[in-house]
Amino acid sequence: MSTLLQITNLSKAYGPHVILDKVNLNIIEKQKIGVFGRNGAGKSTLFKIIIGEEEFDSGTVNIHDIARLGYLEQNDPFEEDEIVMDFLQRYSEKEEWRCAKVASQFQLNRDQLYNPVTDLSGGYQMRVKLSAMLLKEPNLLLLDEPTNYLDLKTLILLEKFLQSYNSAFLIISHDREFLKNTCNETLEVDQGDLVLYPRPIEEYLEFKQEQTRTKQAYNKKVGKQQQHLQKFVDRFRYQASKASQAQNKIKQIDRLNTVNIKMPEKTARIHIPTIEDKKGLAIRIEELSIGYSDKTVATEITHDIERGEHIAIVGDNGQGKSTYIKTIIGEIDSLSGQARFMPNIRVGYYAQHLHAMLNSSESVEQYLERVAGHGVSREEILATAGSFLFDSDGISKTIQILSGGEKARLCLAGLLLQKNNFLVLDEPTNHLDFETVEALGNSLSQFNGTILFISHNRTFVNMIATAVIEVKNGSVKRYNNSYEEYVASLSEPENDTESSSKNTTRIKIQSQKDQIKKFKQQISKLDKKVQQYEEEKTKLHKYFENNPVNYSQKKAERLTQIERLIKRYENEWMEVEEEIQKLES
C-alpha cells in the first residue's frame, strides 16, 4: 500500500517544555489508528503540525501527493448565526444537494440544515463538523476528540461509520471503548515520544504492562549480580593475589547495565473540599416549562432535589438536557413555573464550552486566584492546582498554550476552589484522559454536597449517580433509583412493546421492498420471454411471406402456439405490474 504521511525526526517544544522529541511516524493507506496519551502530551499539537496550523522546531513532515487530509478539530469553525447549510457550503465549496446527501449519513434532517448551527446541541454540532469534513472527500482523517458531546445514539452512528470507512484515519480519544471498537492499531504520545503498536489499545496496554514487568525483573536480576560482584571486589581489591580477579569483576560490573524504564507521569489526585453536611431540600421545581420564545422544550416539570443527592441528567442530544439545567440555575428564563433554591445553597456551574471562554493571556495561577472563593488562601490554590497536575512549572503556563484537557482540568479546579455546595456539571469529562476521569469520579462520589450533572460516559455516571432525571420527548421525568436500574428499566414491557412495534413496522417495510424487488425480477424475465417469442413470430411471418406456395403445417402450428404464449405472458406481466403499484402506493 502507498504511503500517505511520513514524519521524520520531528521536534516541538514550548519554551523548556518538550512536546515531541525527534519522533518518527509513517502512515499508509487504510490504517486505522487510535491515538491516546495524557492531557498535554502533544496529541492535538501533532495533528496541528500535520495540517500546517502549528510550526515545528526541526524535522520533516511529508504529505504525499495522493493524500487528501480531513481534519476534525476540537474548536468550532462556525461563524456567528451561521445556518448549517451555509456553513457546509462555505467549508466544502460543494453544491447544496451534495451537502444534504453527506449530512444525511449523520441523520441531519432538513429542518436542522436550515437553522443556525448554534441552535443545535453539542452532539449535533459535531455531526455538522463530521459532514463538512467528509464533503472534502479525504482519504486520511484526523479526528481530535470526536466523541466529545456525543450521546450514545450518535456515538454508535459514528462507530458504524468508521468501521465501514475504507480509508485511513487517526483518532485522538480518551474513550477506550470507542478506540477498541474502531481502531486496530494504537499510537501512544508519551513524554515526547511516539509509540506505534500494530494491535488494538487493550492489547497494547497489556503489552506495555508486561514489558514493564519484564524490565523490572531483568533490572532486579542485574542488581543482584552487581551486588554479588561488588562484594568480591570490596573484599579482595587490595589483596595482591586477588587483584587481577577483582579488576575483572569491576569490568563485569561495568558491563552489567540495567534497562531504562520510563516512569509513568503523575496521576491527578483530586481533592474536593468537605462542606457542611446539612440535610433537607436543596431546590424545589414546580410546574416548570423550559425552552425559548420560538420553541418549547419541556413542560409541567415538578420535582424536588434533596441536599447531598448526586443526580445524572440523561437523554439523547437535542432533547433539552442543557436547557433544563441552564433554566434551573437562571442562565435561561423559564417559560412558566419556577425553580427555587433553598437558603444557603451556593451553586457552581461547569458549562460545556467553559474552557473556550478563558482569557488566553492569563496564567494558570492568575486564573485560579481570580475565580477562587472569598478567603481561599494561596496555599489552598497551589494545593488544588497540584491535585489537578499543575506543578510549580505548570501554574506559570499561559492558558494559550494549554491543551484541551489541561483547560478542562483548570476550569474544574477553579470551580472547586469556589467551595460551592451545589455543583452543576455539563459534560465535565470531555477532553479528560482516562486517569483524570477516574480520579474525578472517585472524588465526586465522596462529595457530601449536591451534584446535578450531564454525562454520556457510562463508567463515570455509574461512579457518581444516586438518582436519574430523564429528558425525553418534551418531558422531564425523575427516577429515584440508580443509573444501572434506570438502564435496566429501558427494557421493561412498555418500552419493549414500543420497540417491538417499531421492529414490526421495519420488518413490514422491508418485506414490501423484498416483494417489489421479486416482482420486478419477474417482470424482467417476462419481458425477455415475450421478446424472444416476438422475434420468433417475426421470423415465421417472414417465412410465410417469402413462401406463399410451400405451406408448412408445422410452422403454422408453431406460430399459433407462440401467439398464445405471448398473450399469456403479457397478461401475467400486467398482473405483476398491478401488484407492484399496490405495494408502492
C-alpha positions as CSV (number, residue, x, y, z in Angstrom):
1,M,0.0,0.0,0.0
2,S,1.1,3.6,-0.7
3,T,2.4,5.9,2.0
4,L,0.2,8.9,2.8
5,L,2.2,10.6,5.5
6,Q,5.8,10.4,6.6
7,I,7.2,12.2,9.7
8,T,10.9,12.1,10.3
9,N,12.9,13.3,13.4
10,L,10.1,15.8,14.3
11,S,10.7,18.0,17.4
12,K,8.5,20.6,19.0
13,A,8.9,22.5,22.3
14,Y,7.1,25.3,24.1
15,G,10.0,27.0,25.9
16,P,11.6,24.4,28.2
17,H,8.7,22.1,27.8
18,V,9.5,19.4,25.1
19,I,6.3,18.2,23.5
20,L,7.8,16.0,20.7
21,D,11.4,14.8,20.7
22,K,12.7,13.6,17.3
23,V,9.7,11.4,16.6
24,N,9.0,9.3,13.5
25,L,5.8,8.1,12.0
26,N,4.8,6.5,8.7
27,I,1.1,6.2,7.8
28,I,-0.1,4.1,4.8
29,E,-3.4,3.6,3.2
30,K,-6.3,2.1,5.2
31,Q,-4.5,2.2,8.6
32,K,-6.9,2.7,11.5
33,I,-5.0,4.1,14.4
34,G,-6.2,5.1,17.9
35,V,-4.1,7.9,19.4
36,F,-4.0,8.3,23.2
37,G,-1.9,9.9,25.9
38,R,-2.1,12.1,28.9
39,N,-3.5,15.7,28.7
40,G,-0.9,18.0,27.3
41,A,1.2,15.1,25.9
42,G,1.1,16.7,22.4
43,K,-1.7,14.8,20.6
44,S,-3.5,17.8,19.3
45,T,-0.2,19.5,18.6
46,L,0.9,16.6,16.4
47,F,-2.3,16.9,14.4
48,K,-2.0,20.7,14.0
49,I,1.6,20.3,12.8
50,I,0.4,17.7,10.2
51,I,-2.2,20.1,8.8
52,G,0.1,23.1,8.9
53,E,-1.6,25.1,11.7
54,E,1.3,24.7,14.0
55,E,5.0,25.3,13.3
56,F,7.6,22.8,14.5
57,D,11.2,23.2,15.5
58,S,13.0,20.6,13.4
59,G,12.5,17.5,11.3
60,T,10.2,16.9,8.3
61,V,6.5,16.3,7.6
62,N,5.9,14.9,4.2
63,I,2.3,14.6,3.0
64,H,2.3,12.6,-0.2
65,D,0.5,13.8,-3.3
66,I,-2.1,11.1,-3.1
67,A,-3.1,12.1,0.4
68,R,-6.2,14.2,1.0
69,L,-6.4,15.3,4.6
70,G,-9.7,15.6,6.6
71,Y,-9.3,17.3,10.0
72,L,-11.9,17.3,12.7
73,E,-10.8,19.9,15.2
74,Q,-11.8,20.5,18.8
75,N,-12.7,24.2,18.3
76,D,-15.8,25.2,16.4
77,P,-15.2,26.7,12.9
78,F,-18.7,28.3,12.7
79,E,-19.4,31.9,12.1
80,E,-21.9,33.9,14.2
81,D,-25.6,33.0,13.5
82,E,-24.4,30.8,10.5
83,I,-27.0,28.5,9.0
84,V,-25.9,24.8,8.9
85,M,-26.2,24.6,5.1
86,D,-24.4,27.9,4.6
87,F,-21.5,26.5,6.8
88,L,-21.3,23.2,4.9
89,Q,-21.2,25.0,1.5
90,R,-18.7,27.6,2.8
91,Y,-16.4,25.0,4.3
92,S,-16.6,22.4,1.5
93,E,-17.4,24.6,-1.6
94,K,-19.8,21.9,-2.7
95,E,-23.4,22.1,-4.1
96,E,-26.4,22.2,-1.8
97,W,-27.7,18.8,-2.8
98,R,-24.3,17.1,-2.2
99,C,-24.1,18.8,1.2
100,A,-27.5,17.5,2.1
101,K,-26.6,14.0,0.9
102,V,-23.5,13.7,3.1
103,A,-25.3,15.3,6.1
104,S,-28.0,12.6,5.8
105,Q,-25.3,10.0,6.7
106,F,-25.3,11.5,10.2
107,Q,-29.1,11.9,10.3
108,L,-29.2,15.7,10.0
109,N,-32.7,16.4,8.7
110,R,-33.9,19.3,6.5
111,D,-35.1,21.4,9.5
112,Q,-31.7,21.2,11.1
113,L,-29.9,22.0,7.9
114,Y,-31.7,25.3,7.5
115,N,-31.4,26.5,11.1
116,P,-28.4,28.3,12.8
117,V,-25.6,25.9,13.9
118,T,-25.7,27.4,17.4
119,D,-29.3,26.2,17.8
120,L,-28.1,22.6,17.7
121,S,-26.8,20.7,20.7
122,G,-23.1,19.9,21.1
123,G,-23.6,16.4,19.7
124,Y,-25.4,17.6,16.6
125,Q,-22.8,20.3,16.0
126,M,-20.3,17.5,16.0
127,R,-22.4,15.8,13.3
128,V,-22.2,19.0,11.2
129,K,-18.4,19.2,11.6
130,L,-18.1,15.5,10.5
131,S,-20.3,16.1,7.5
132,A,-18.2,19.2,6.5
133,M,-15.0,17.2,6.8
134,L,-16.3,14.3,4.6
135,L,-17.5,16.7,1.9
136,K,-13.9,17.3,1.1
137,E,-13.6,13.6,0.2
138,P,-10.5,12.8,2.3
139,N,-8.5,9.5,2.4
140,L,-6.8,10.3,5.7
141,L,-8.9,11.5,8.6
142,L,-7.5,13.3,11.6
143,L,-10.2,13.2,14.3
144,D,-9.5,15.1,17.5
145,E,-11.8,14.0,20.3
146,P,-14.8,13.3,18.0
147,T,-16.8,11.6,20.9
148,N,-17.0,14.8,23.0
149,Y,-20.6,15.9,23.5
150,L,-22.0,12.8,21.7
151,D,-24.9,10.9,23.1
152,L,-25.0,7.1,22.9
153,K,-27.1,7.1,19.7
154,T,-24.7,9.4,17.8
155,L,-21.6,7.6,19.2
156,I,-22.9,4.3,17.8
157,L,-23.6,6.1,14.5
158,L,-20.0,7.4,14.3
159,E,-18.6,4.0,15.3
160,K,-20.5,2.2,12.5
161,F,-19.4,4.9,10.0
162,L,-15.7,4.4,11.0
163,Q,-16.0,0.6,11.0
164,S,-17.1,0.8,7.3
165,Y,-14.8,3.6,6.3
166,N,-12.5,2.4,3.6
167,S,-9.6,4.8,4.1
168,A,-7.0,5.7,6.8
169,F,-7.7,7.6,10.0
170,L,-6.0,8.7,13.2
171,I,-8.4,9.3,16.2
172,I,-7.5,11.1,19.3
173,S,-9.8,9.9,22.1
174,H,-9.9,9.3,25.8
175,D,-12.8,6.9,25.3
176,R,-11.2,3.4,25.5
177,E,-14.3,1.6,24.4
178,F,-14.6,3.8,21.3
179,L,-11.0,3.2,20.3
180,K,-11.4,-0.5,20.9
181,N,-14.5,-0.6,18.6
182,T,-13.0,1.5,15.7
183,C,-9.2,1.1,15.6
184,N,-6.9,-1.9,15.0
185,E,-3.6,-0.1,15.8
186,T,-2.5,2.1,18.7
187,L,-0.3,5.2,18.8
188,E,0.7,6.5,22.3
189,V,2.0,10.0,22.7
190,D,4.1,9.8,25.9
191,Q,6.7,12.2,27.3
192,G,8.0,13.5,24.0
193,D,7.9,10.1,22.2
194,L,5.6,8.3,19.8
195,V,5.0,4.5,20.2
196,L,3.1,2.8,17.3
197,Y,1.8,-0.7,18.2
198,P,0.2,-2.8,15.4
199,R,-2.7,-4.0,17.6
200,P,-5.8,-2.5,19.4
201,I,-5.4,-0.4,22.5
202,E,-6.3,-3.1,25.1
203,E,-3.6,-5.4,23.7
204,Y,-1.2,-2.5,23.7
205,L,-1.8,-1.7,27.3
206,E,-1.4,-5.4,28.3
207,F,1.9,-5.5,26.3
208,K,3.1,-2.3,28.0
209,Q,2.4,-3.7,31.4
210,E,4.1,-7.0,30.6
211,Q,7.1,-5.1,29.1
212,T,7.4,-3.1,32.3
213,R,7.3,-6.2,34.4
214,T,9.9,-7.9,32.3
215,K,12.2,-4.9,32.5
216,Q,11.7,-4.7,36.3
217,A,12.6,-8.4,36.7
218,Y,15.7,-8.0,34.5
219,N,16.9,-5.0,36.4
220,K,16.3,-6.8,39.7
221,K,18.4,-9.7,38.4
222,V,21.2,-7.4,37.2
223,G,21.1,-5.6,40.6
224,K,21.7,-8.8,42.4
225,Q,24.6,-9.8,40.1
226,Q,26.2,-6.4,40.6
227,Q,25.8,-6.7,44.4
228,H,27.4,-10.2,44.3
229,L,30.4,-9.0,42.2
230,Q,30.8,-5.8,44.3
231,K,31.1,-7.9,47.5
232,F,34.1,-9.8,45.9
233,V,35.7,-6.6,44.8
234,D,35.3,-4.9,48.2
235,R,36.8,-8.0,49.9
236,F,39.8,-8.7,47.6
237,R,40.6,-5.4,45.9
238,Y,43.7,-4.8,47.9
239,Q,45.0,-8.3,48.1
240,A,47.8,-8.8,45.6
241,S,46.8,-12.5,44.9
242,K,43.2,-11.5,44.0
243,A,43.9,-8.0,42.5
244,S,43.6,-9.3,38.9
245,Q,40.3,-11.1,39.6
246,A,38.9,-8.0,41.4
247,Q,39.7,-5.9,38.3
248,N,37.9,-8.4,36.1
249,K,34.9,-8.3,38.4
250,I,34.9,-4.4,38.2
251,K,34.8,-4.7,34.4
252,Q,31.9,-7.2,34.6
253,I,30.0,-4.7,36.8
254,D,30.6,-2.0,34.3
255,R,29.2,-4.3,31.5
256,L,26.0,-5.1,33.5
257,N,23.7,-2.3,32.6
258,T,20.1,-2.1,33.7
259,V,17.4,-1.2,31.1
260,N,15.7,2.2,31.3
261,I,12.1,2.1,32.5
262,K,10.2,5.2,31.7
263,M,8.5,6.4,34.8
264,P,4.7,7.0,34.3
265,E,3.5,10.6,34.6
266,K,1.7,11.7,37.7
267,T,-2.0,11.0,38.0
268,A,-4.5,13.6,39.3
269,R,-5.3,13.2,42.9
270,I,-8.4,15.5,43.0
271,H,-9.3,16.8,46.4
272,I,-12.8,18.3,46.8
273,P,-13.3,20.4,49.9
274,T,-15.7,18.9,52.5
275,I,-18.6,21.2,53.1
276,E,-21.1,21.5,55.9
277,D,-23.2,18.3,55.9
278,K,-26.8,19.5,56.0
279,K,-30.0,17.6,55.3
280,G,-33.2,18.8,53.7
281,L,-34.4,20.4,50.5
282,A,-31.9,21.9,48.0
283,I,-34.2,23.0,45.2
284,R,-37.9,22.8,44.5
285,I,-39.2,22.8,40.9
286,E,-42.9,23.5,40.4
287,E,-44.9,23.4,37.1
288,L,-41.7,24.5,35.2
289,S,-41.8,24.9,31.4
290,I,-38.5,25.3,29.6
291,G,-37.4,26.4,26.2
292,Y,-37.2,29.5,24.0
293,S,-39.5,32.1,22.6
294,D,-40.0,30.1,19.4
295,K,-39.7,26.6,20.9
296,T,-41.0,24.8,24.0
297,V,-38.6,22.1,25.1
298,A,-40.5,20.6,28.1
299,T,-43.5,21.4,30.3
300,E,-45.0,20.5,33.6
301,I,-41.7,19.8,35.4
302,T,-42.3,19.2,39.1
303,H,-39.9,17.5,41.5
304,D,-37.6,18.2,44.4
305,I,-33.8,17.7,44.8
306,E,-32.5,17.0,48.2
307,R,-29.2,18.1,49.7
308,G,-26.5,15.5,49.1
309,E,-28.1,13.9,46.1
310,H,-26.0,13.1,43.0
311,I,-28.3,13.2,40.0
312,A,-27.4,12.3,36.4
313,I,-29.3,14.1,33.7
314,V,-29.8,11.6,30.8
315,G,-31.3,11.7,27.3
316,D,-30.4,11.9,23.6
317,N,-28.7,15.0,22.2
318,G,-31.1,17.8,21.3
319,Q,-33.8,16.7,23.9
320,G,-33.0,19.6,26.2
321,K,-30.7,18.4,29.0
322,S,-28.5,21.6,28.9
323,T,-31.7,23.7,28.6
324,Y,-33.0,22.1,31.7
325,I,-30.0,22.8,33.9
326,K,-29.5,26.3,32.4
327,T,-33.1,27.2,33.3
328,I,-32.7,25.9,36.8
329,I,-29.6,28.0,37.6
330,G,-31.1,31.1,35.8
331,E,-28.9,31.2,32.7
332,I,-32.1,30.9,30.7
333,D,-35.5,32.4,31.7
334,S,-38.3,29.8,32.2
335,L,-41.4,30.0,30.1
336,S,-43.5,29.4,33.2
337,G,-43.3,28.0,36.6
338,Q,-40.3,28.2,38.9
339,A,-37.1,26.6,40.2
340,R,-36.5,27.8,43.7
341,F,-33.2,27.2,45.6
342,M,-33.4,27.0,49.3
343,P,-31.4,29.4,51.5
344,N,-27.6,28.9,51.9
345,I,-27.3,27.0,48.6
346,R,-24.2,28.1,46.7
347,V,-24.3,27.0,43.0
348,G,-21.1,26.3,40.9
349,Y,-21.7,25.7,37.2
350,Y,-19.3,23.9,34.8
351,A,-20.5,24.6,31.2
352,Q,-19.7,22.5,28.2
353,H,-17.7,25.2,26.5
354,L,-16.4,27.0,29.6
355,H,-12.8,26.4,28.6
356,A,-13.3,28.1,25.3
357,M,-14.2,31.4,27.1
358,L,-10.9,31.5,29.1
359,N,-8.6,34.5,28.9
360,S,-5.7,33.1,26.9
361,S,-3.2,35.7,28.2
362,E,-3.8,34.7,31.8
363,S,-1.5,32.2,33.5
364,V,-2.9,29.2,35.4
365,E,-2.1,30.8,38.7
366,Q,-3.7,34.1,37.8
367,Y,-6.9,32.4,36.7
368,L,-7.2,30.3,39.9
369,E,-6.6,33.3,42.1
370,R,-9.2,35.3,40.2
371,V,-12.0,32.7,40.4
372,A,-11.3,31.3,43.9
373,G,-13.8,31.9,46.6
374,H,-13.5,34.6,49.2
375,G,-11.0,33.8,51.9
376,V,-9.3,31.0,49.9
377,S,-5.5,31.0,50.8
378,R,-2.7,30.9,48.3
379,E,-1.7,27.5,49.9
380,E,-5.1,26.1,49.1
381,I,-4.9,27.4,45.5
382,L,-1.5,25.8,45.0
383,A,-2.6,22.6,46.6
384,T,-5.7,22.4,44.4
385,A,-3.6,23.2,41.3
386,G,-1.2,20.4,42.2
387,S,-4.0,17.9,42.6
388,F,-5.0,18.7,39.0
389,L,-1.4,18.2,37.9
390,F,-0.4,21.8,37.6
391,D,3.0,21.8,39.4
392,S,5.4,24.7,40.1
393,D,6.2,25.0,36.4
394,G,2.6,24.3,35.3
395,I,1.0,27.1,37.2
396,S,3.1,29.7,35.3
397,K,1.9,28.4,31.9
398,T,-0.3,30.8,30.0
399,I,-3.7,29.4,29.1
400,Q,-2.9,30.0,25.4
401,I,-0.5,27.0,25.3
402,L,-2.7,24.6,27.3
403,S,-4.2,21.5,25.7
404,G,-8.0,21.0,25.7
405,G,-7.6,18.5,28.6
406,E,-5.5,20.9,30.6
407,K,-8.0,23.7,30.1
408,A,-10.8,21.4,31.3
409,R,-8.8,20.5,34.4
410,L,-8.1,24.2,35.1
411,C,-11.8,25.0,34.9
412,L,-12.7,22.2,37.2
413,A,-10.0,23.3,39.7
414,G,-11.4,26.8,39.6
415,L,-14.9,25.6,40.2
416,L,-13.9,23.5,43.3
417,L,-11.9,26.4,44.7
418,Q,-15.2,28.3,45.0
419,K,-16.3,25.8,47.6
420,N,-19.9,25.6,46.4
421,N,-22.3,23.1,48.0
422,F,-24.4,22.6,44.8
423,L,-22.4,21.6,41.7
424,V,-24.0,21.7,38.2
425,L,-21.7,20.0,35.7
426,D,-22.4,19.8,31.9
427,E,-20.2,17.1,30.4
428,P,-17.2,17.5,32.8
429,T,-15.3,14.5,31.4
430,N,-14.9,15.9,27.9
431,H,-11.2,16.3,27.0
432,L,-10.0,14.5,30.1
433,D,-7.7,11.4,29.9
434,F,-8.6,8.0,31.3
435,E,-6.8,8.6,34.6
436,T,-8.3,12.0,35.3
437,V,-11.8,10.8,34.6
438,E,-11.4,8.1,37.1
439,A,-9.9,10.4,39.7
440,L,-12.7,13.0,39.2
441,G,-15.3,10.3,39.5
442,N,-13.8,8.9,42.7
443,S,-13.6,12.4,44.3
444,L,-17.2,13.5,43.3
445,S,-18.6,10.2,44.6
446,Q,-17.3,11.2,48.1
447,F,-18.6,14.8,47.8
448,N,-21.2,15.5,50.5
449,G,-22.8,18.3,48.6
450,T,-25.4,18.1,45.8
451,I,-24.4,17.3,42.2
452,L,-26.6,17.7,39.1
453,F,-24.6,16.6,36.1
454,I,-24.8,15.6,32.4
455,S,-22.5,12.9,31.1
456,H,-22.6,10.3,28.4
457,N,-19.7,8.4,30.0
458,R,-21.4,5.4,31.4
459,T,-18.5,4.4,33.7
460,F,-18.4,8.0,35.1
461,V,-22.1,8.1,35.7
462,N,-22.1,4.8,37.5
463,M,-19.4,6.0,39.9
464,I,-21.4,9.1,41.0
465,A,-25.1,8.9,40.3
466,T,-27.6,8.1,43.1
467,A,-30.6,9.0,41.0
468,V,-31.6,9.8,37.4
469,I,-33.5,12.6,35.6
470,E,-34.5,11.7,32.0
471,V,-35.2,14.5,29.5
472,K,-37.1,13.0,26.6
473,N,-39.9,13.9,24.1
474,G,-41.0,17.1,25.9
475,S,-41.0,15.8,29.4
476,V,-38.6,15.6,32.3
477,K,-39.0,12.5,34.5
478,R,-37.2,11.7,37.7
479,Y,-36.2,8.1,38.6
480,N,-35.5,7.6,42.3
481,N,-33.0,4.7,41.7
482,S,-29.5,4.1,40.5
483,Y,-28.3,4.6,36.9
484,E,-27.9,0.8,36.4
485,E,-31.5,0.4,37.5
486,Y,-32.6,3.1,35.1
487,V,-30.7,1.4,32.2
488,A,-32.4,-1.9,33.1
489,S,-35.8,-0.1,33.1
490,L,-35.3,0.7,29.4
491,S,-36.1,-2.9,28.6
492,E,-39.4,-3.0,30.5
493,P,-42.6,-4.2,28.7
494,E,-43.8,-0.8,27.8
495,N,-40.6,0.0,26.0
496,D,-40.4,-3.5,24.6
497,T,-43.8,-3.0,23.1
498,E,-42.8,0.2,21.5
499,S,-39.6,-1.3,20.3
500,S,-41.5,-4.4,19.0
501,S,-43.9,-2.2,17.2
502,K,-41.1,-0.3,15.5
503,N,-39.4,-3.5,14.7
504,T,-42.6,-4.9,13.2
505,T,-43.0,-1.8,11.1
506,R,-39.4,-2.1,9.9
507,I,-39.9,-5.8,9.0
508,K,-43.1,-5.0,7.2
509,I,-41.5,-2.2,5.1
510,Q,-38.5,-4.5,4.4
511,S,-40.9,-7.3,3.4
512,Q,-42.7,-4.9,0.9
513,K,-39.3,-3.9,-0.5
514,D,-38.3,-7.5,-1.0
515,Q,-41.7,-8.3,-2.6
516,I,-41.4,-5.4,-5.0
517,K,-37.8,-6.5,-5.9
518,K,-39.1,-10.0,-6.5
519,F,-41.9,-8.8,-8.8
520,K,-39.6,-6.6,-10.8
521,Q,-37.3,-9.5,-11.4
522,Q,-40.3,-11.5,-12.6
523,I,-41.3,-8.6,-14.9
524,S,-37.8,-8.6,-16.3
525,K,-38.0,-12.4,-17.0
526,L,-41.4,-12.0,-18.7
527,D,-40.0,-9.2,-20.9
528,K,-37.2,-11.4,-22.1
529,K,-39.6,-14.3,-22.8
530,V,-42.0,-12.0,-24.7
531,Q,-39.2,-10.5,-26.7
532,Q,-37.8,-14.0,-27.7
533,Y,-41.2,-15.1,-28.8
534,E,-41.8,-11.9,-30.7
535,E,-38.6,-12.4,-32.6
536,E,-39.5,-16.0,-33.5
537,K,-43.0,-14.8,-34.5
538,T,-41.4,-12.2,-36.9
539,K,-39.2,-14.9,-38.5
540,L,-42.3,-17.2,-39.1
541,H,-44.2,-14.3,-40.7
542,K,-41.3,-13.6,-43.0
543,Y,-41.2,-17.3,-43.9
544,F,-44.8,-17.3,-44.9
545,E,-44.4,-14.1,-46.9
546,N,-41.4,-15.5,-48.8
547,N,-43.0,-18.9,-49.3
548,P,-46.7,-18.4,-50.3
549,V,-46.8,-21.7,-52.2
550,N,-44.8,-24.0,-49.9
551,Y,-47.2,-24.0,-46.9
552,S,-45.8,-25.7,-43.8
553,Q,-48.3,-27.1,-41.3
554,K,-45.7,-27.5,-38.6
555,K,-44.7,-23.8,-38.8
556,A,-48.3,-22.7,-38.8
557,E,-48.9,-24.7,-35.6
558,R,-45.8,-23.2,-34.0
559,L,-47.0,-19.7,-34.9
560,T,-50.4,-20.3,-33.3
561,Q,-48.6,-21.7,-30.2
562,I,-46.3,-18.6,-30.0
563,E,-49.2,-16.1,-30.2
564,R,-50.9,-17.9,-27.3
565,L,-47.7,-17.8,-25.2
566,I,-47.2,-14.1,-26.0
567,K,-50.8,-13.3,-24.9
568,R,-50.4,-15.4,-21.8
569,Y,-47.1,-13.8,-20.7
570,E,-48.5,-10.3,-21.5
571,N,-51.5,-10.9,-19.2
572,E,-49.1,-12.2,-16.5
573,W,-46.9,-9.1,-16.9
574,M,-50.0,-6.8,-16.4
575,E,-51.0,-8.7,-13.2
576,V,-47.5,-8.4,-11.7
577,E,-47.3,-4.7,-12.6
578,E,-50.6,-4.1,-10.8
579,E,-49.2,-5.8,-7.7
580,I,-46.2,-3.6,-7.8
581,Q,-48.4,-0.5,-8.0
582,K,-50.4,-1.6,-5.0
583,L,-47.3,-2.1,-2.9
584,E,-45.8,1.2,-3.9
585,S,-48.9,3.2,-3.2
